[in-house]
Amino acid sequence: MRKIFLLLFSMVLISGSAKVKKKAVVETWPDNTVMDAWFKDTTKVDVSLLGKQYVLTDYGVVAGSPEVQTRQIQAVIDLCAQQGGGVVVVPQGTFKTGALFFKQGTHLYVSECGTLLGSDRISDFPIATTRIEGETCKYFVALINADGLNGFSITGKGTIDGNGLQYWQEFWIRRKWNPQCTNKDAQRPRLTYISNSKNVTIQDVHLVNSPFWTNHVYKSDHVRYLDCYIYAPTENIWAPEPRRGAPSSDAIDIDACTDVLINGCFMHVNDDAVVLKGGKGTWADKDETNGDCERILIQNCHYGKVHGCLTLGSESLHDRNIILRNCYTERADRVLWLKMRPDTPQHYEYVLVENITGHCKRFLFIHPWSQFFKPEKRDDMPLSRCNNITMRNIQVDAETQYDVKTSDKYELVDFVIDGKPLVFEKSPVKVENPQNIVYE
């Protein structure tokens, strides 16, 4: 009996030791630093835990009114903040407004079948010191503004509609009259502007028809865009030229930010989708209002028609540890676009693009960017550089795989496709192939 007991005991020990615990998968950035667990958290914000709900119609805001109700809606936001915070709720119906400013402790929830509709009058958007096109300057504020907030959120399956048609048409009319018209010459508000904030979540909401950039986040960290629907028309907005779409309606502009997660979003806009910015100009690296973009993860997204799925620049200084993965593109003009400004010291490094499927015109696009640039004399001007750019498991039907122009203003080194180096000669490189790009 004792022998049987010892035998059974030894078998238990052996079987126990055989059960080796699986180690948790540790994800890393392209430079092999460990990715923080925060990037794995796609848990949605639970609005019921955010405090009292302030429904607009409970405070005299009228659904369906043709009037611009900025003052009334801002009063609800201010009351929410004064009483300790909570959620400003857009209920069913349409509510027209100009610029709104959210405060610490306040949140925005847009109910399904609820619409916050932007005014089509630029006078409803004050001029203030803000950030636009790589510069800190005076310009028009956005429809939704949040500055210096910790924990701000925009949630709900409703719609924030920028009502951009009049702005778009005015832009193309102005551009026809003056081909040198810039974005800043045309007076247009952005849809959302988040600045100097942290722990921000924008989830589920429909963000559509922005007069200018759709989402702009500046000098912020730990920002999440989860399952958002981002749309602006890419044609048929102006009868004289039907091919015109909503100008410069970028989906998400990330400006001098760290730790940003974009997960499960749909993007269809008449410009670039996810854009990294940080500053521009010959002395941009000396301006403290500019900055780097680091640790940006874009995954599980669906692109309709966009100019670029992931674009670095043109108003960008230093971008590091950037990942685009597990995404599908219906008809992007470019998947990875590296804009190289001759007038700006730029450094793009440790970029990974992997597991991309769908269709595009050009997969990798690198050209000098000289639209509205202003070169100045600088004796110690750094040479711009792109290095450690990795692409793998790309299964995209592309008309052109690589459209690359070299320059004496920048160098391109350590480009790798599935372990194979991609070397660019000192002349334009254009590789056309109507077949799928498949690197396995």
Protein Blocks (a to p, Z undefined) as FASTA:
>chain_A
ZZmmmmmmmmmmmmmmmmccddddddddfkopacdfklmmmcdcdfklnopcddfklnop
aghiabdcklmmmmmmmmmmmnopaaddddedddddddddddehiacdddehiacdddfb
fklpccddddeehiacdddddfbdcehiahiacedjbdcdehlmmmmmmmmmmmmmmmmb
cfklpccddfbdcehiahiacehiacehifbdfbdcehiehiadehiacdddfehkbfkl
mmbccehiafbdcehiahiadehiacddfbdfbdcdfbecjklmmpmkbccdehiadehi
acfddfbfbagdjkdcbdghiadehiacfbdfbfbdcdddfkbccddehiadehiahjdf
blbdcdddfehiacdddfklccdddehiacehiacddfblbdcdddfkbccehiaeehia
cdddfbddddddfbdcddZZ
